Amino acid sequence: MIKAIFWDNDGILVDTEPLYFQATREVLTRHNVELTREEFIRISLQQGQSAFDLARDQGYEPAELEQMRQQRNRRYTQLLEEGAEALPHVEETLKVLYGHFRMGIVTSSLTEHFNAIHSQTGLLPFFEFTLTREQYAQTKPHPEPYLTALLRCDLSPQECIVIEDSERGLAAAVAAGLRCIAIPTELTRDGDFSKAFAVLEDVRDVPSLLNRI
């Protein structure tokens, strides 16, 4: 019996991945490093690596890469503050599930970015807890984020299910022994979701699927 749902944030609850790509690409472009949409999908959303590895491979030193990350983080925060919105039908789906399942957000986002995102969404009251990047030593696709969520809930993997949009998130869930529902986005829909428990087109299909488990 499913008792808890662990939700990814970016690409599942909110439409922020295009903004993250924009901020990263702008910074790399200023340093004469090209980041294409396809490279961003492969490096970040599929492999869970840093797009700044492209700059490293062109000879940039660690201190310079850290400066680029800080520039990207500032730009990303600015874009989020200009308007990050919940994805369609997310709020109505959370209303259906609320009170029937324990729910938490398990994200690779920094707390600063997470707070900027949800300052306007109104979604946080639906969730029992949130886990952000600073709460793990290793992030997705490593299983630590979801293992941390299991400890937080004091539940077994069989009692929980994950909702993700990316290959790296799916890999993290599977490695933690969790079933994962994948809801791909425009950026992730060409990924390999063969290890997902189910692949859905619309978040509104989640409640009926959970009722059948």
C-alpha positions as a Markdown table, in Angstrom:
| # | Residue | x | y | z |
|---|---|---|---|---|
| 1 | Met | 0.0 | 0.0 | 0.0 |
| 2 | Ile | 1.4 | 3.4 | -1.0 |
| 3 | Lys | 1.6 | 5.8 | 2.0 |
| 4 | Ala | 3.8 | 8.5 | 0.7 |
| 5 | Ile | 4.6 | 10.3 | -2.6 |
| 6 | Phe | 8.0 | 11.9 | -3.2 |
| 7 | Trp | 7.7 | 14.7 | -5.8 |
| 8 | Asp | 10.5 | 16.1 | -7.8 |
| 9 | Asn | 10.3 | 19.8 | -8.2 |
| 10 | Asp | 11.7 | 21.2 | -11.4 |
| 11 | Gly | 9.8 | 19.9 | -14.4 |
| 12 | Ile | 7.2 | 18.2 | -12.3 |
| 13 | Leu | 5.7 | 20.9 | -10.0 |
| 14 | Val | 7.1 | 24.0 | -11.7 |
| 15 | Asp | 8.3 | 25.0 | -15.2 |
| 16 | Thr | 11.8 | 26.0 | -14.3 |
| 17 | Glu | 14.2 | 23.8 | -16.4 |
| 18 | Pro | 14.1 | 26.2 | -19.4 |
| 19 | Leu | 15.1 | 29.0 | -17.1 |
| 20 | Tyr | 18.0 | 27.0 | -15.7 |
| 21 | Phe | 19.1 | 26.2 | -19.2 |
| 22 | Gln | 18.9 | 29.9 | -20.1 |
| 23 | Ala | 20.9 | 31.1 | -17.1 |
| 24 | Thr | 23.6 | 28.4 | -17.7 |
| 25 | Arg | 23.9 | 29.1 | -21.4 |
| 26 | Glu | 24.1 | 32.9 | -20.9 |
| 27 | Val | 27.1 | 32.5 | -18.5 |
| 28 | Leu | 28.9 | 30.0 | -20.7 |
| 29 | Thr | 28.4 | 32.2 | -23.8 |
| 30 | Arg | 30.1 | 35.1 | -22.0 |
| 31 | His | 33.1 | 32.8 | -21.6 |
| 32 | Asn | 33.0 | 31.7 | -25.3 |
| 33 | Val | 31.7 | 28.2 | -24.5 |
| 34 | Glu | 28.7 | 27.0 | -26.5 |
| 35 | Leu | 25.9 | 25.1 | -24.7 |
| 36 | Thr | 23.2 | 23.7 | -27.0 |
| 37 | Arg | 19.8 | 22.6 | -25.9 |
| 38 | Glu | 20.7 | 19.0 | -26.8 |
| 39 | Glu | 23.9 | 19.2 | -24.7 |
| 40 | Phe | 22.0 | 20.6 | -21.8 |
| 41 | Ile | 19.5 | 17.7 | -21.9 |
| 42 | Arg | 22.3 | 15.1 | -22.2 |
| 43 | Ile | 24.6 | 16.5 | -19.6 |
| 44 | Ser | 22.2 | 17.9 | -17.0 |
| 45 | Leu | 18.9 | 16.1 | -17.3 |
| 46 | Gln | 20.1 | 12.7 | -18.4 |
| 47 | Gln | 23.5 | 12.3 | -16.8 |
| 48 | Gly | 23.1 | 14.6 | -13.9 |
| 49 | Gln | 26.4 | 16.2 | -14.5 |
| 50 | Ser | 27.4 | 19.9 | -14.7 |
| 51 | Ala | 27.2 | 21.8 | -18.0 |
| 52 | Phe | 30.3 | 23.7 | -16.8 |
| 53 | Asp | 32.3 | 20.6 | -17.5 |
| 54 | Leu | 32.3 | 22.0 | -21.1 |
| 55 | Ala | 34.3 | 24.9 | -19.8 |
| 56 | Arg | 36.6 | 22.7 | -17.8 |
| 57 | Asp | 37.3 | 20.7 | -20.9 |
| 58 | Gln | 38.4 | 23.9 | -22.6 |
| 59 | Gly | 41.0 | 24.6 | -20.0 |
| 60 | Tyr | 39.1 | 26.8 | -17.4 |
| 61 | Glu | 40.5 | 26.3 | -13.9 |
| 62 | Pro | 38.4 | 25.2 | -10.9 |
| 63 | Ala | 38.3 | 28.8 | -9.4 |
| 64 | Glu | 37.0 | 30.1 | -12.7 |
| 65 | Leu | 34.4 | 27.4 | -12.9 |
| 66 | Glu | 33.2 | 28.3 | -9.4 |
| 67 | Gln | 32.8 | 31.9 | -10.5 |
| 68 | Met | 30.8 | 30.8 | -13.4 |
| 69 | Arg | 28.5 | 28.8 | -11.2 |
| 70 | Gln | 28.0 | 31.7 | -8.9 |
| 71 | Gln | 27.1 | 33.9 | -11.9 |
| 72 | Arg | 24.7 | 31.3 | -13.1 |
| 73 | Asn | 23.1 | 31.0 | -9.7 |
| 74 | Arg | 22.6 | 34.8 | -9.5 |
| 75 | Arg | 21.1 | 34.9 | -13.0 |
| 76 | Tyr | 18.8 | 31.9 | -12.3 |
| 77 | Thr | 17.5 | 33.5 | -9.1 |
| 78 | Gln | 16.8 | 36.7 | -11.1 |
| 79 | Leu | 14.8 | 34.7 | -13.7 |
| 80 | Leu | 12.9 | 32.9 | -11.0 |
| 81 | Glu | 12.0 | 36.1 | -9.3 |
| 82 | Glu | 10.6 | 37.5 | -12.6 |
| 83 | Gly | 8.1 | 34.7 | -12.6 |
| 84 | Ala | 8.2 | 30.9 | -11.9 |
| 85 | Glu | 4.8 | 29.3 | -12.3 |
| 86 | Ala | 3.4 | 26.0 | -11.3 |
| 87 | Leu | 2.8 | 23.6 | -14.2 |
| 88 | Pro | -0.8 | 23.1 | -15.5 |
| 89 | His | -3.1 | 20.9 | -13.3 |
| 90 | Val | -0.5 | 20.5 | -10.5 |
| 91 | Glu | -2.5 | 22.3 | -7.9 |
| 92 | Glu | -5.8 | 20.5 | -8.7 |
| 93 | Thr | -3.9 | 17.2 | -8.5 |
| 94 | Leu | -2.3 | 18.0 | -5.2 |
| 95 | Lys | -5.8 | 18.9 | -3.8 |
| 96 | Val | -7.1 | 15.4 | -4.8 |
| 97 | Leu | -4.2 | 13.6 | -3.2 |
| 98 | Tyr | -3.8 | 15.8 | -0.1 |
| 99 | Gly | -4.9 | 14.0 | 3.1 |
| 100 | His | -4.8 | 10.6 | 1.5 |
| 101 | Phe | -1.0 | 10.4 | 1.1 |
| 102 | Arg | 2.0 | 11.8 | 2.9 |
| 103 | Met | 3.8 | 14.0 | 0.4 |
| 104 | Gly | 7.2 | 15.6 | 0.2 |
| 105 | Ile | 9.4 | 17.4 | -2.3 |
| 106 | Val | 12.8 | 15.9 | -3.1 |
| 107 | Thr | 14.8 | 18.3 | -5.3 |
| 108 | Ser | 18.3 | 19.1 | -6.4 |
| 109 | Ser | 17.6 | 22.8 | -6.3 |
| 110 | Leu | 19.5 | 25.0 | -3.9 |
| 111 | Thr | 17.4 | 26.3 | -1.0 |
| 112 | Glu | 17.8 | 29.9 | -2.4 |
| 113 | His | 16.3 | 28.9 | -5.7 |
| 114 | Phe | 13.6 | 26.7 | -4.2 |
| 115 | Asn | 12.4 | 29.5 | -2.0 |
| 116 | Ala | 12.4 | 31.9 | -5.0 |
| 117 | Ile | 10.4 | 29.4 | -7.0 |
| 118 | His | 7.7 | 28.8 | -4.3 |
| 119 | Ser | 7.4 | 32.4 | -3.1 |
| 120 | Gln | 4.6 | 32.7 | -5.7 |
| 121 | Thr | 3.2 | 29.2 | -6.3 |
| 122 | Gly | 1.2 | 28.5 | -3.2 |
| 123 | Leu | 2.0 | 24.8 | -3.4 |
| 124 | Leu | 4.0 | 24.3 | -0.2 |
| 125 | Pro | 1.1 | 23.8 | 2.2 |
| 126 | Phe | 0.3 | 20.5 | 0.4 |
| 127 | Phe | 3.7 | 19.0 | 1.5 |
| 128 | Glu | 4.8 | 17.5 | 4.8 |
| 129 | Phe | 8.5 | 18.2 | 4.1 |
| 130 | Thr | 10.9 | 19.5 | 1.5 |
| 131 | Leu | 14.5 | 18.4 | 0.9 |
| 132 | Thr | 16.8 | 20.6 | -1.1 |
| 133 | Arg | 20.4 | 20.3 | -2.4 |
| 134 | Glu | 22.1 | 21.3 | 0.8 |
| 135 | Gln | 20.7 | 18.4 | 2.7 |
| 136 | Tyr | 22.6 | 15.8 | 0.7 |
| 137 | Ala | 26.3 | 15.0 | 0.2 |
| 138 | Gln | 25.4 | 13.7 | -3.3 |
| 139 | Thr | 22.5 | 14.6 | -5.6 |
| 140 | Lys | 20.6 | 12.9 | -8.3 |
| 141 | Pro | 21.2 | 10.5 | -10.0 |
| 142 | His | 22.8 | 9.2 | -6.7 |
| 143 | Pro | 20.1 | 7.6 | -4.5 |
| 144 | Glu | 21.0 | 9.7 | -1.4 |
| 145 | Pro | 18.1 | 12.3 | -1.9 |
| 146 | Tyr | 15.5 | 9.5 | -1.9 |
| 147 | Leu | 17.1 | 7.5 | 0.8 |
| 148 | Thr | 17.0 | 10.7 | 2.9 |
| 149 | Ala | 13.3 | 11.0 | 2.2 |
| 150 | Leu | 12.7 | 7.5 | 3.3 |
| 151 | Leu | 14.5 | 8.1 | 6.6 |
| 152 | Arg | 12.5 | 11.3 | 7.0 |
| 153 | Cys | 9.2 | 9.4 | 6.6 |
| 154 | Asp | 10.4 | 6.2 | 8.4 |
| 155 | Leu | 8.7 | 4.2 | 5.7 |
| 156 | Ser | 9.9 | 1.3 | 3.5 |
| 157 | Pro | 10.5 | 1.7 | -0.3 |
| 158 | Gln | 7.4 | -0.4 | -0.9 |
| 159 | Glu | 5.3 | 2.1 | 0.9 |
| 160 | Cys | 6.5 | 5.1 | -1.2 |
| 161 | Ile | 6.5 | 6.2 | -4.8 |
| 162 | Val | 8.4 | 8.9 | -6.7 |
| 163 | Ile | 7.2 | 11.2 | -9.4 |
| 164 | Glu | 10.0 | 12.5 | -11.8 |
| 165 | Asp | 10.4 | 14.0 | -15.2 |
| 166 | Ser | 14.1 | 13.2 | -16.0 |
| 167 | Glu | 16.3 | 10.2 | -16.5 |
| 168 | Arg | 18.6 | 11.3 | -13.7 |
| 169 | Gly | 15.7 | 11.5 | -11.3 |
| 170 | Leu | 14.4 | 8.1 | -12.4 |
| 171 | Ala | 17.9 | 6.7 | -11.8 |
| 172 | Ala | 18.0 | 8.1 | -8.3 |
| 173 | Ala | 14.6 | 6.6 | -7.4 |
| 174 | Val | 15.4 | 3.2 | -8.8 |
| 175 | Ala | 18.8 | 3.1 | -7.1 |
| 176 | Ala | 17.0 | 3.8 | -3.8 |
| 177 | Gly | 14.7 | 0.8 | -4.4 |
| 178 | Leu | 11.6 | 3.0 | -5.2 |
| 179 | Arg | 9.0 | 2.8 | -7.9 |
| 180 | Cys | 8.9 | 5.9 | -10.0 |
| 181 | Ile | 6.2 | 7.4 | -12.1 |
| 182 | Ala | 7.7 | 9.4 | -15.0 |
| 183 | Ile | 5.9 | 12.4 | -16.5 |
| 184 | Pro | 8.3 | 13.7 | -19.2 |
| 185 | Thr | 8.5 | 17.3 | -20.3 |
| 186 | Glu | 9.3 | 18.8 | -23.6 |
| 187 | Leu | 13.0 | 18.8 | -22.6 |
| 188 | Thr | 13.0 | 15.2 | -21.3 |
| 189 | Arg | 10.5 | 13.3 | -23.4 |
| 190 | Asp | 13.2 | 11.7 | -25.6 |
| 191 | Gly | 14.8 | 10.0 | -22.6 |
| 192 | Asp | 14.9 | 6.4 | -21.6 |
| 193 | Phe | 12.1 | 5.7 | -19.1 |
| 194 | Ser | 12.0 | 2.0 | -19.5 |
| 195 | Lys | 12.7 | 1.5 | -15.8 |
| 196 | Ala | 9.8 | 3.6 | -14.7 |
| 197 | Phe | 6.8 | 2.0 | -13.0 |
| 198 | Ala | 4.6 | 4.0 | -15.3 |
| 199 | Val | 5.0 | 6.8 | -17.9 |
| 200 | Leu | 2.2 | 9.3 | -17.9 |
| 201 | Glu | 1.4 | 12.3 | -20.2 |
| 202 | Asp | -0.5 | 14.3 | -17.6 |
| 203 | Val | -0.1 | 14.8 | -13.9 |
| 204 | Arg | -3.9 | 14.5 | -13.5 |
| 205 | Asp | -3.6 | 10.8 | -14.2 |
| 206 | Val | -1.6 | 10.2 | -11.0 |
| 207 | Pro | -4.5 | 9.8 | -8.6 |
| 208 | Ser | -6.3 | 7.1 | -10.6 |
| 209 | Leu | -3.0 | 5.3 | -11.1 |
| 210 | Leu | -2.2 | 5.3 | -7.4 |
| 211 | Asn | -5.8 | 4.0 | -6.6 |
| 212 | Arg | -5.0 | 0.9 | -8.8 |
| 213 | Ile | -1.8 | 0.0 | -7.0 |
